[in-house]
Amino acid sequence: MLKKDPLQIIAFQTYGTNKRIYLRGRALEDENINLNDKGIFKSFINAWKRFESDEIKHTKLVVKIGEDMCFYTKTDKRGYFLIDEAVENLNNKTNSEGWVQMQWSFSEPHLGRTIQLQNKFPGEMLIPSPKCKFGVISDIDDTILHTGLVSNLKWRVVYNTIFKSAAGRSPLMGAPEFYHLLHRGKTTLEANPIFYVSHSPWNLYRYLEYFLKKNSFPKGPIILRNFPKPFQKKAKGEKPQKQKEIINLLKTYPDLKFILIGDSGELDPFIYLEIAKTFPDKILAIYLRNVEHNKKMLRAKSLYENYKTIPVLLVEHSEQAIKHARDNGFIA
């Protein structure tokens, strides 16, 4: 009989408010993926483990926040879980940056299975600090991380995702500095929240989390999407998942304005323009990194050519964005 892998709970870094928790994650078998592994063969094996994951379906979980809060949930058939509930006075459990620490556990025994970390798995949720002046919603792919989304048949995406480790990937030049300046804001003490919203699947969560940490980006909630089912079609008029997640952020923090950062390669220019037109009082500025694809760059430029409501900058390099943000009073 084959030995089964131990169990784990991956609690995604998420966000909430003083009166609401919004917790997401996934229960999986622990495939022992080493994010420090380098080399094509090891990267391929780790990529296989990420996408051929063994979920722990229909199992009960419990999360504890401090000594006095406890919530229960159950994973779905793909191992995912979600808790979206009203609470009281969560601000008194945050650190100076607004992060709430929590502890996840399996609430029922799994016969013959080992559970890592003595059945204790850490989690974090961000409540924007009272010091913050605005929030930042940023794409990841080709915005802070070279992925090759605009390459022919997207072969670079496949190569980079499967054959390159998170430790071996490099950010776009100057991106970490720009994001830290935005995080600190005009006073340098603002703790403005950074939300990383990507079209990538949740299977890449730990990969992207490791990349952001290794390259010294400000810590922030990472919001991805469920891997689409084969041949699944969207309903007519249905918005992209990324757009839905951004709108949810805008509604979660009605008194907070946002800066949107993306790239000119795929859907960001269209999504951001529609959001800015729908929520004109919520968006301070839009930054779109130019990609190495003339047709897509020209398309993004023409899309915003007659749009003058809020500042929009097509960015060639981070120094341009830093200067623009400084001129507009967003950073010191």
N, C-alpha and C positions, 0 to 999 in steps of 0.2 A: 504493500500500500504506500503510495507516494505521500511524503510529508507535506502538509499544507502550510502555506505562508502564514505568519502571524497577522493579526488584524490591526488596523490603524484608523484614526479619524483625522481627516484633513479639514480643519476649520479655516475657511477663507477669511482673509482680512476684509471686514465689511464696515458698514457705517450705520449710524442711528441718531437718535436725539435724546434729550433728557427724559422724554416721556415715551420713547418707542425703541424697541430692539428689532433689528433686522439681521438675522444670523443665517449664514449659508455655509455649506460644506459638503463633504462626501465621506462615506465609510467604505474603505477598500482593504483588500489584502495588501500587506506591505511587501512590495517586490524588491526592497532593498536597493533602490536607485541611488547611486552616488553621483551627486551633481558636480563633483569635482573631477569626475572621470573625463579624460581627454582621449583623442584618437578616434578615427572613423569607426572602427569595429565596436568599441565600447559605447560610442554615441548611438550607433545603430541599435544595439541591444537595449539601451536605456529608452530610446524612442519607441521600440516595440513594446516594452513594458508599460510605458505611459498610455499607449493607445489600445493595448490589449489588456486593459485593467480588469481585475476581478472584483466587482462591486459586492458589498454586503447589503443585500436588499431586505426590505421589510423588517428592519431591526430597530429596537427602541434605544434611544440615546437620552442622556441627561446632561445639562450644562449648568454649572454653578457660577454665579457672579458674586464675588465677595462671600460673606458668611450668611447672608439673609435672602438671596435670590436663587431660585432653582426652577428650571423649565425643562419640559420633556418634549420629545418629538420622535418621529419614526421615519426611517429612510424609505424612499420610493423604490421602484423596481430597478433603477439604475444606481442606487446607492446614495442619491442626493437627499439632502434635508434642508428645510427652511423653517425658521421661526420668525414670525412677524407679529409682535404682540405689544400692547400698551404696558408701560411700567411707570414708576414714579421715582423722582429724585435720583436719576442715574449720574448726574453731574458730579455728585460727591464720591464717585468711584473712579473718576478719571485721573490720569497723571497730568503733568504740565502741558503736554501736547494734545490732550483730549482723548487718549487711548484708554479703553476699559479692558482690563485683563479678565479672562474667564478660563474655566477648566471643563473639558468635555470628557465623557465616559460612556462606555457601553453599559446600559442599565439592566442587561440580562446576560446570563452565562451562555457561551458558545461551546458546546460540547467538543472536547478534544482540541480546542484551538487556543493558541497562545495569544495574549494581548500585550503589545509592546508598552513600555513605560508604565507598567503597573496600572494599566487602564486609566491613565491620566494624560490628556492631550490638550495643549495650550490653544487658546484662541484670543483674538483681539477685535474690538470694534471701536471705530472712531466717532467721537462726538466733537464737531468743530469747536475749537476754543473760543471763548468770549472775546479773546484778543484779535481774532481774525477779521480781516476787512473784506476778503473775497475768497472764492474757491477756484480751483483750477481743474478742468476736466481734460485729460490728455489721452490721445490714442497711444498705442505702443508701436505697432508695426510700421516701419519706415518713417516714424515720427521721432522715436528715440532709439530704435533698434533697426539696423539694416535687415530686411527680410527678403527683398526681391519680389514684392507683390506685382510689380509692373513688368517683370521679365516675361519672355515668351513662354506660354503655357505654364507660367509660374514655377519653372523648374528650380529657380534659386530658392523659393520658399521651401520646396521639398528637400533640397540639399541642405539648407541651413537648419531646418527643423530636425531632420533625421540624422544627419552626419556631422553636425556641430554641437558641441556641448554648451551649456549655459555659461560655463567658465571660459569658453573660448570665443564668446561673442563680444563685440565691442559696441559701445553706444555711439550715436552721432556726435561729432566733435562739439564740445561746448554745452551739450544738453544737460548734464548733471548740474553744472554751474548755474545755468539759466533757471532750472527748476528750484534750486536752493534759494536763489534770489527772490523768486516768486513766493516761495514758502515763507521767507522772512519778511517780505513786503517792504513798504516804504519806511517803516520805523525800525526794521530789522528784527522786531520782536513779535510779529503778528501771528505766527504759526498758522498761516493760511493752508487749508487742507488741499491735498493733491489727490485726485481720483483718477486711477488708470483704467480706462474703459476700452476694451479691445474686442475685435471680432473673432479672436482666437478661442478655441474650445477650452473648457475647464481642465481637460487632460494636461494642458501646458501650465497650469497654475503654479506649481512649485518651480518649474523651469523659469518662468518669468519673475516670480518672487525672488529667486536666487540671483537672476541677472540684475534686477533693480538694486538689491542689497550689495552685491559685489561691486557694482559700478557707482555706488554712493549716491543714488537718487533718494530724495526724501521719501520716507515711508508713507504709504497711503493705501486705501482700499483698492483691491484689484478686482475688476468686474469683467468677467468673460461670458461665454455662452455655452449652452448645452451643445454637444456634438450633434449635428442634424442626422435624422434617420435617413436611410437610403430612399431615394425617389420622393422624399418629402417635399411638398409644394406649399408655398405661402398662399394664404388667402388673398384674394384680390384687394389691393389697397393697403395690405398690412405693412406696417413700418418695420425696418430692420431692427433686430434685437438691440443693437447698439443705441439706436435712436430712442427706443423705449427706456433703456437704462438711464440715459442722460436726462430724459424728461422726468423720470422718477426722482433723480437727484434734485432737479430744479424744484419739484413739488415738495420734496422732503425738507428743503431749507428755503422757505418762501421769502425770508428776509436777507438772503445771501445772494450776491451777484457773482457771476462766473466769467472766467477766461477760458475759451475753447482752443485747444491745440491739436492739430492733426497734420495730414499731408495731402498733397494734391493728386495722389495716385489713384485712389479708389472712390469711395462714397463720401468721405469726410466733407468735401466742399458742398455737396448737395444737402447732407444731413445738417451741417452747421448753419447753412443759410436758412433752411426751413425753420430750424429752432430759433434762430435770431429774429426771424420775421414773426414767429408765433409768440415769442417771449422777449420783445424788444427791450423791456426794462430790466431783464435779468442778465443780459450778456454785456460785458465790458469791452471785449475785444476778441478777435479770431486770428490765430496764427496758423498758417498752412505752410509746411515745409515743401519746397519744390522737390520733385523726384526726377530722376534721369530719364524722362520720357516727354519729349517736346509736345506731343499732341495732348497729353493729359495736363501738362503745365499750362498750355494755351487755353484749354477748356476751363480750368479753374480761374484763370485770369479773366476770361470773358464773362464767366458766371457772376463775378463780383464787380465788373467794370462800372456798372451804374448803381451799385449799392453804396450808399453814403451814410446810412443810419448810425452804424458803429464802426470803429476802426478795424480794418482788415489788413493783414500784412502777409504777402507771399514771401517766405523766408528762404534765402539761399544759404545762410550760415547763422549760427547762434548769436554772433555779435550784433547782427541786424536786429534780432528780436530783443536782445538786452537793451539796446539803444532805444528802440521803440517803446518798450515797457517803462524805461526810465523817463523818457520824454512825456509819457502819459501818466506819470505819477504812481505807477504800480509798484515800483521797486526803488530802493535807495541808489 
